Amino acid sequence: MAIHCSRICLQYLIHLAHDNVDFRLPEIRSLLSLRGKPFDPGENFKEKSPFWLLNGLSEEDVNSIMARTVCAKSAFELWGHGRTHSELRNSLLKYPTENMSPFLQKDSTYKINVYTFNKTLEFEDRIKKIDAMEYLSFEGRVNLRNPKHIFCLLEDYGTDPNDIPDEPLYIYFGRWIADGQRELIRSHSVKNRHFIGNTSMDAGLSFIMANHARVKAHDLVYDPFVGTGSLLVACSHFGAYVCGTDIDYNTIHGIGKASRKNQKWRGPDENIRANLRQYGSEKLYVDVLVSDASKPIWRDGVLFDAIITDPPYGIRESTRRTGSQKDSVNSVKPSEDYVGDSHVPVSMAYHLSDIFTDLLNFSAQHLVIGGRLVYWLPIYRPEYCEEMVPLNACLRLVSNCEQTLSSHTSRRLITMEKIKEPESPPGRLYPAMLLNPVFKGFCFRGCNGDRCAGPLVRPSL
């Protein structure tokens, strides 16, 4: 019983990729919550560090996380750690023998890798570090090609490439458990995708959004601004059924002008369904349809396990909704390559404040309890404050992560979870960002909260 407990109550080391740093903690927290586990870091936890120690997990929990994460590179069962190699040795010698012995048997094969963060070591130096660990009683044979067990010595040289110390700041040693899903970023790259548009979401960010939303097999996921379906591709990879809407007739039907270089028109099979077919998940494709996100088309009641979307900001994709001439003098004519039916509804400006109000109200109405809404919010960095994030009484803010676009602009990935059903049908109530006078930075025309379709980039002063 004691041995069984010691095998479960181990400490694990997560080695994280050093990109999308702001998104890593919410992703790992979300994946742990799918297992019903809390995020319990070790002492001296630093969010920006590439190495995290986690407590209270089993090897099955770790494998579950690594089977989905795109923010983590590898996970290890931690055997020892210290600021110097001497401290590392003392730590390893104190590690319970019963935890080590199953992996040190004579009939096993193994190899030891050396990984350094923020510093490159010569091959000879790596060999010396491995030879210096002869105090560990490995009885098996070395097999570099196909070992049964892999061990790793990891050295952290800090995060400043302009100030690399001679000796590591911290050293870890452990047994390799699993790698993350970083390969998905390459295999699902937009560059190799069958159907793309001007604003197709990056593959890595798409999978991060799916993980923040805790998308899992047999869920029903909806994207109200589906575009070319990048988010549907990521969600279907995790076994969810996917559907979406978009106001752009040409994009939904895969016709009109192409977004690829040296290609004028889209091909006959360029559509969202073809994208899912490319990755073997066509069976999870429910459908997409042309629809205005500002107009209710769904029956009342809960429908979706997650809503994941990237609303248009009015830069590369216009913010539009349907209306009539008497609704607004700022109506917009359809694009020149529109090939829909002869009747064309008038297209009006769809203000950013209205987009997010409608999105949160819709999510409060149609998400299941515990379902998550994940979306991007554009902001003007010098005037941003947390009060600008839209709020809804039925939705709890889970995380708020920034992706910097320039020195003045960025967008924030907002994750919210439904905690209760709405008491009454939603009205035209504006979120906190609209009521706050400092929100003038959102539309970048100094409108002090008035509805406005201003550009994302503020004019030069």
Salt bridges, closest charged atoms under 4 A:
ASP19 OD2 - ARG182 NH2 2.99
ASP22 OD1 - LYS48 NZ 3.95
GLU59 OE1 - ARG175 NH2 2.78
GLU60 OE2 - ARG35 NH2 3.70
ASP61 OD1 - ARG35 NH2 2.88
ASP61 OD2 - LYS37 NZ 3.61
GLU77 OE1 - ARG7 NH2 2.98
GLU77 OE1 - ARG175 NH2 2.62
GLU155 OE2 - HIS85 NE2 3.00
GLU155 OE2 - LYS129 NZ 2.96
GLU183 OE2 - ARG186 NH2 2.28
ASP219 OD1 - LYS216 NZ 3.44
ASP269 OD2 - ARG277 NH1 3.11
GLU282 OE2 - ARG273 NH1 3.32
GLU282 OE1 - ARG277 NE 3.15
ASP292 OD2 - LYS295 NZ 3.57
ASP310 OD2 - ARG411 NH1 3.78
ASP354 OD1 - ARG428 NH2 3.08
ASP354 OD2 - ARG451 NH1 3.81
ASP358 OD1 - ARG428 NH1 2.32
GLU383 OE2 - ARG458 NH2 3.40
GLU402 OE2 - ARG381 NE 2.95
GLU402 OE1 - ARG412 NH1 3.72
GLU417 OE1 - ARG214 NH2 3.43
GLU417 OE1 - ARG372 NE 3.22
GLU417 OE1 - ARG396 NH2 3.15
GLU421 OE1 - LYS418 NZ 2.79
